[in-house]
Amino acid sequence: MKQITYILILVIFSSLTNNLFGQNIDSTDAMIHKNIVKNKIWGNSWYTSTSYNLSKTNEFDINIGRTYGVSVSGESMGNTTIRSWGLGYGFTSKDNVSHQLVKVFCEYALWFWPPAGIRVDYIYDITSNSQYLRPSIGFSFLHFDIFYNYSFNLNSSDNIFNKGVSFRIKYFINEKDWESHYPKRFEN
């Protein structure tokens, strides 16, 4: 019986102080939504990056693609999520033979604590006619990534990459066009 009494007092107090049943929201608590995108797949900015992969054979590549970026701000903290996809070109060498690589990638990064990201690359080696699938996971600091990866060879036994660590520098063209959500009281 004591628990029911406490709950009843709590409900009455909440309804008197916060207008619980009417759900009246103060205008300063309303959220502002800017730059809402029409197509989340196409995104709201261009993506370019260059990376260096330390593995059995060190690899250098450049990438270009599209990004859907969203920034959310709150009372004490905020976060930014980034979804990117695109194409890339890279090169490496093994046993004094240069390998040219064509890539397709998709990436998801969350700039919060801890700053994390995942990425999947499909790699086609033009020189040896080999195909690789490379999942990666690691730290994404918005414009700089450090990812651990493992490359799975899809059609032959010789894996020229195996496991590795990628260092990536990213640049977002029109980053100001990213979708943003923040409380009205933060507006200038």
C-alpha positions as CSV (number, residue, x, y, z in Angstrom):
1,M,0.0,0.0,0.0
2,K,2.9,2.3,0.7
3,Q,4.2,1.9,-2.8
4,I,0.9,2.8,-4.4
5,T,0.8,5.9,-2.2
6,Y,4.3,7.0,-3.2
7,I,3.5,6.5,-6.9
8,L,0.2,8.5,-6.6
9,I,2.0,11.4,-4.9
10,L,4.7,11.3,-7.6
11,V,2.1,11.4,-10.4
12,I,0.2,14.3,-8.8
13,F,3.5,16.3,-8.2
14,S,4.6,15.7,-11.8
15,S,1.3,16.8,-13.2
16,L,1.4,20.0,-11.2
17,T,5.0,21.0,-12.0
18,N,5.5,19.7,-15.6
19,N,2.0,19.7,-17.1
20,L,2.5,16.0,-17.7
21,F,-0.9,15.3,-19.1
22,G,-1.1,18.2,-21.5
23,Q,2.4,17.7,-22.8
24,N,2.9,21.4,-23.1
25,I,6.4,22.0,-24.5
26,D,8.3,25.2,-23.9
27,S,9.3,26.9,-27.1
28,T,12.9,26.8,-26.0
29,D,12.8,23.0,-25.9
30,A,11.7,22.6,-29.5
31,M,14.3,21.1,-31.9
32,I,15.5,22.9,-35.0
33,H,16.1,20.7,-38.1
34,K,18.3,22.2,-40.8
35,N,19.4,20.9,-44.2
36,I,17.1,17.9,-44.3
37,V,18.1,15.7,-47.2
38,K,15.7,14.5,-49.8
39,N,17.6,11.3,-50.5
40,K,19.7,9.6,-47.8
41,I,21.5,7.3,-50.2
42,W,22.7,10.2,-52.4
43,G,23.6,12.1,-49.3
44,N,24.4,15.8,-48.7
45,S,28.1,16.2,-49.5
46,W,31.0,14.8,-51.6
47,Y,33.7,12.6,-50.0
48,T,37.4,12.4,-50.9
49,S,40.1,10.5,-49.0
50,T,43.5,9.1,-49.3
51,S,44.8,6.1,-47.2
52,Y,47.8,4.0,-46.5
53,N,47.4,0.4,-45.5
54,L,50.2,-1.4,-43.6
55,S,49.9,-5.1,-44.4
56,K,52.0,-7.8,-46.1
57,T,52.2,-5.5,-49.0
58,N,51.8,-1.8,-48.2
59,E,49.0,-0.1,-50.2
60,F,48.2,3.5,-51.1
61,D,44.8,4.6,-52.5
62,I,42.5,7.5,-53.2
63,N,38.7,7.5,-53.0
64,I,35.8,9.6,-54.0
65,G,32.2,9.2,-53.2
66,R,29.1,10.6,-51.4
67,T,28.4,11.2,-47.8
68,Y,25.2,11.5,-45.7
69,G,26.3,13.5,-42.6
70,V,24.1,14.3,-39.6
71,S,25.0,16.4,-36.6
72,V,22.9,16.3,-33.4
73,S,23.5,18.7,-30.5
74,G,22.0,18.4,-27.0
75,E,22.3,19.9,-23.6
76,S,25.8,18.7,-22.8
77,M,27.0,16.7,-25.7
78,G,26.4,16.0,-29.4
79,N,27.3,13.5,-32.0
80,T,27.9,13.3,-35.7
81,T,27.1,10.2,-37.9
82,I,28.6,9.8,-41.3
83,R,27.5,7.3,-43.9
84,S,29.7,7.2,-47.0
85,W,30.0,5.1,-50.2
86,G,32.1,5.4,-53.3
87,L,34.9,4.3,-55.6
88,G,38.6,4.1,-55.2
89,Y,41.9,3.4,-57.0
90,G,45.0,2.1,-55.4
91,F,48.3,0.4,-56.0
92,T,50.7,-1.9,-54.2
93,S,53.6,-4.1,-55.1
94,K,54.7,-7.6,-54.3
95,D,57.9,-9.3,-55.5
96,N,58.7,-6.3,-57.6
97,V,55.3,-6.6,-59.5
98,S,53.0,-3.6,-59.3
99,H,49.3,-4.3,-58.6
100,Q,46.6,-1.8,-59.6
101,L,43.5,-2.0,-57.5
102,V,39.9,-0.8,-58.2
103,K,37.7,-0.4,-55.1
104,V,34.0,0.0,-54.1
105,F,33.5,0.9,-50.4
106,C,30.8,1.8,-47.9
107,E,31.5,3.3,-44.5
108,Y,29.7,4.2,-41.3
109,A,31.3,6.4,-38.6
110,L,30.0,7.8,-35.4
111,W,31.8,10.8,-33.9
112,F,31.0,10.4,-30.3
113,W,32.8,8.7,-27.4
114,P,34.4,6.4,-28.3
115,P,34.8,7.6,-31.9
116,A,34.1,4.4,-33.9
117,G,33.7,3.4,-37.5
118,I,33.2,0.4,-39.7
119,R,34.0,0.1,-43.4
120,V,33.8,-2.6,-46.1
121,D,35.8,-2.5,-49.3
122,Y,35.4,-4.7,-52.3
123,I,38.8,-4.7,-54.1
124,Y,39.5,-5.9,-57.6
125,D,43.2,-6.5,-58.4
126,I,43.5,-5.7,-62.2
127,T,47.0,-7.1,-62.4
128,S,46.3,-10.6,-61.0
129,N,42.6,-10.7,-61.6
130,S,41.9,-11.3,-57.9
131,Q,39.0,-10.1,-55.8
132,Y,39.1,-9.3,-52.1
133,L,36.5,-8.4,-49.5
134,R,38.0,-6.2,-46.7
135,P,35.9,-5.5,-43.6
136,S,37.5,-2.9,-41.3
137,I,36.8,-1.6,-37.8
138,G,38.5,1.1,-35.7
139,F,38.6,4.7,-34.6
140,S,37.1,7.4,-36.8
141,F,38.0,11.0,-35.7
142,L,35.8,12.7,-38.3
143,H,38.6,13.6,-40.7
144,F,41.1,10.9,-39.8
145,D,40.7,7.1,-39.4
146,I,42.7,4.3,-37.9
147,F,41.2,1.0,-38.9
148,Y,42.2,-2.6,-38.4
149,N,41.3,-4.8,-41.4
150,Y,41.5,-8.3,-42.8
151,S,41.3,-9.0,-46.5
152,F,39.5,-12.1,-47.6
153,N,40.6,-13.4,-51.1
154,L,37.5,-14.4,-52.9
155,N,38.8,-16.3,-55.9
156,S,42.4,-17.5,-55.4
157,S,44.7,-18.8,-52.6
158,D,47.4,-16.1,-52.7
159,N,46.3,-13.3,-50.3
160,I,48.7,-10.4,-50.9
161,F,47.2,-8.3,-48.0
162,N,46.0,-10.5,-45.1
163,K,45.5,-8.3,-42.0
164,G,46.6,-4.7,-41.8
165,V,46.1,-1.3,-40.3
166,S,44.8,1.6,-42.5
167,F,45.4,5.3,-41.9
168,R,43.0,7.5,-43.8
169,I,42.7,11.2,-44.2
170,K,39.2,12.4,-45.3
171,Y,37.8,15.6,-46.7
172,F,34.1,16.4,-47.1
173,I,33.2,18.9,-49.8
174,N,30.2,21.0,-48.7
175,E,30.3,19.8,-45.1
176,K,28.2,22.9,-44.2
177,D,25.3,21.2,-46.0
178,W,25.2,18.3,-43.5
179,E,21.8,17.8,-41.7
180,S,21.8,19.3,-38.2
181,H,19.4,19.0,-35.3
182,Y,19.7,21.2,-32.1
183,P,17.4,22.8,-29.5
184,K,15.9,26.1,-30.3
185,R,17.7,27.8,-27.4
186,F,21.0,27.1,-29.1
187,E,20.1,29.2,-32.1
188,N,21.8,32.6,-32.3
